[in-house]
Amino acid sequence: VQLVESGGGLVQPGGSLRLSCETSGFSFSSAPMNWVRQAPGKGLEWVSRIDFDGTSRISTRSVQGRFTISRDNLKNTLYLQMNSLKTEDTAVYYCALDDWKTRGPGTQVTVSS
């Protein structure tokens, strides 16, 4: 199983980023997927989940209305569109299977003026 995140960076408050997660080595189109994050000095926090065909999506309350999870099963790729970013969104973002242990190396998102 391979998961590789990209798209992170430094952005000002109110800005946007789109994260991608390219996957291989498993049946992506059959797997629910998650985004989780880890802020400096804190534990893993679940952000959003999408079911295998994209018909069901849920997100933690702090990102509702700002972040959108999506997937392209033909490209075996997961996405996270992040709008109206806040300083408290600063973290390393990981795409992960439902066990959270199976996840990529992460991509750093820093929201700062």
N, C-alpha and C positions, 0 to 999 in steps of 0.2 A: 504494500500500500504506500502510495506517495501522494502527499498533499503539499503544494507549494504556493504560498501567498505572495502577492505583489500589490503595488499601488499605494503603499503608505508614503508618508512624508510629513513635511512641516506645512501647516496651514494656519491662517489667522482665524480667530473666532468668527463664526458666521459663514465660513467657507465650506467647500465640499471636496470630497474625495470618493473615488470608486475603487474598492478593493476587489481583487480577483483571486481565485484559488483554482489552480490547475491540478487535476487529479489523475491518477492512473493506478493500475494494479488491483482494482476491485470493480464491482458492478455499480458504477456511480448512479446510473438511472434507476436503480432499485433501492438506493440508500437515502434516508433522511439525512440532512446536513445541518450543521450549526456554525455560527460564529460565536466565539468566546473571546474574552479579552482579559488582560492582566495589567492593571495600573501599577506604577512603581510602589513597591512595598506592600502590595495587596495580593490577595488570592485570585484565582480564576473567577471570572464573572461571565455567566451566560448572557449573550446579547440577543440572538435571534435563531429561529429554527424554521426550516422549510421541509415539507414532506417530499417523497421521492418524485412526484410528478408536478410539484409546485402549486398544487391546489390549496394547500393549507400553509399559512405562515403565521408565526407568533413572534413577538418581541418583548423584551423587558420594558417596563413602563417608562424608564428614563429615556429611551430612544424612540418610542412610538411617535409617529408623525414626522420623524426626521430621518430614520434609517429604513432602507428597504432591501430585504434579502431576495435574491432571485437565482435562477440556475438555467443553464443551457445543457440539456442532457446529450445533445449531439456533439458538443465540444467538451463534455466531461468537466465543466467549469462552474464554479459557484461564485456569486458576486455579492457585494454589499455596497449599496449606494448610500453615502453618508452626507446629509445636508445639514445646514445650520449647526455646524460643529461647535462644541463648547470646550472650554479648557478641561473640564472633567472627563471628556472623552479621550484624553491622552492615555495611551496604553499600547501594549503589543497586542495585535489582533491575530487570532488563529482561526482557521477553518478546522472543523472537527467532526468526527462521527459522533453518534449519540453517546458513546462511552466517554467522550472528551479526551481520553488518553491517546486515542489515535488522532493526531493533529499534526499540522505542519510546523515549520520552524518559526512562523510568525512574521508579521510586518509591522514596523513601528509607525504609529500615528501620533504626531505631536501637534497639539492645538495651542498656539501661543501668539501673542502680539509682539 
